[in-house]
Amino acid sequence: MNILQGGRMVRGCVQGDSIPDQFIPRLVELHRAGKLPVERLVTFYELADINQAVADSIAGKAIKPVLRMPK
């Protein structure tokens, strides 16, 4: 696997490696202080635009693509 060349490692995690009782209040605190611009991290796409969402994610144009389901 090319990704493992050059000393890189693959590491998995389930549900994150944080302690939610500490981590979530800290995230809220950072957001309220203007230091965690969640609205800049999320890009919304209609379900029909799923291919564009994937392309933007791969290209680094969208950090967290979120698909909106049709009503």
C-alpha positions as a Python dict, from the first residue, in 0.01 Angstrom:
ca = {
    (1, 'M'): (0, 0, 0),
    (2, 'N'): (154, 328, -110),
    (3, 'I'): (-2, 515, 181),
    (4, 'L'): (214, 320, 427),
    (5, 'Q'): (540, 411, 258),
    (6, 'G'): (756, 679, 410),
    (7, 'G'): (682, 589, 771),
    (8, 'R'): (310, 661, 760),
    (9, 'M'): (72, 463, 979),
    (10, 'V'): (-291, 369, 949),
    (11, 'R'): (-478, 408, 1275),
    (12, 'G'): (-843, 341, 1334),
    (13, 'C'): (-1072, 455, 1606),
    (14, 'V'): (-1431, 383, 1702),
    (15, 'Q'): (-1643, 674, 1824),
    (16, 'G'): (-1331, 888, 1858),
    (17, 'D'): (-1063, 884, 2125),
    (18, 'S'): (-1211, 1154, 2346),
    (19, 'I'): (-1393, 1163, 2677),
    (20, 'P'): (-1731, 1310, 2573),
    (21, 'D'): (-1803, 1472, 2911),
    (22, 'Q'): (-1486, 1678, 2868),
    (23, 'F'): (-1455, 1705, 2492),
    (24, 'I'): (-1803, 1828, 2397),
    (25, 'P'): (-1811, 2117, 2647),
    (26, 'R'): (-1465, 2217, 2523),
    (27, 'L'): (-1588, 2219, 2162),
    (28, 'V'): (-1887, 2434, 2263),
    (29, 'E'): (-1655, 2671, 2448),
    (30, 'L'): (-1425, 2704, 2146),
    (31, 'H'): (-1722, 2762, 1915),
    (32, 'R'): (-1869, 3032, 2139),
    (33, 'A'): (-1528, 3201, 2153),
    (34, 'G'): (-1515, 3207, 1773),
    (35, 'K'): (-1220, 2966, 1764),
    (36, 'L'): (-1406, 2673, 1606),
    (37, 'P'): (-1583, 2792, 1290),
    (38, 'V'): (-1809, 2490, 1240),
    (39, 'E'): (-2005, 2670, 968),
    (40, 'R'): (-1685, 2697, 762),
    (41, 'L'): (-1608, 2326, 800),
    (42, 'V'): (-1944, 2194, 677),
    (43, 'T'): (-2060, 2208, 315),
    (44, 'F'): (-2414, 2095, 234),
    (45, 'Y'): (-2508, 1910, -85),
    (46, 'E'): (-2836, 1780, -216),
    (47, 'L'): (-2844, 1402, -249),
    (48, 'A'): (-2849, 1437, -627),
    (49, 'D'): (-2510, 1612, -601),
    (50, 'I'): (-2340, 1324, -420),
    (51, 'N'): (-2073, 1288, -690),
    (52, 'Q'): (-1983, 1656, -657),
    (53, 'A'): (-1965, 1617, -278),
    (54, 'V'): (-1719, 1328, -316),
    (55, 'A'): (-1513, 1519, -575),
    (56, 'D'): (-1498, 1830, -355),
    (57, 'S'): (-1395, 1620, -56),
    (58, 'I'): (-1116, 1450, -249),
    (59, 'A'): (-999, 1786, -388),
    (60, 'G'): (-998, 1942, -41),
    (61, 'K'): (-1273, 2190, -128),
    (62, 'A'): (-1510, 2044, 132),
    (63, 'I'): (-1388, 1939, 474),
    (64, 'K'): (-1713, 1782, 593),
    (65, 'P'): (-1961, 1726, 309),
    (66, 'V'): (-2314, 1668, 437),
    (67, 'L'): (-2585, 1529, 210),
    (68, 'R'): (-2940, 1660, 240),
    (69, 'M'): (-3204, 1398, 182),
    (70, 'P'): (-3500, 1488, -40),
    (71, 'K'): (-3829, 1552, 135),
}
